[in-house]
Amino acid sequence: VYRATLAPANPTIDGDATGTITVSRLGDDFRVEMDASRLPSGMHAQHIHSGTRCATPADDTNGDGIIDAVEGEAVSGSPIL
């Protein structure tokens, strides 16, 4: 079982959203449970990436104040799920 605390990569867009995720495997069963609160309205895509860390404001290579998909994947790896 793996657990993580979630926080927005782009707080200027997503505000003070927060959440937790639990990933578990038992035999052939793989389960992902996510609980989030204070999300802005709209759709919120979720991914599990192959990297070892999440992007931070320091990874905003073009300095526009937003971690985009290219900047995120550069440190988080490609999405695997």
Secondary structure, 3 states (H helix, E strand, C coil): CEEEEECCCCHHHHCCCEEEEEEEEECCEEEEEEEEECCCCCCCCCCCECCCCCCCHHHCCCCCCCCCHHHHHHHHCCECC
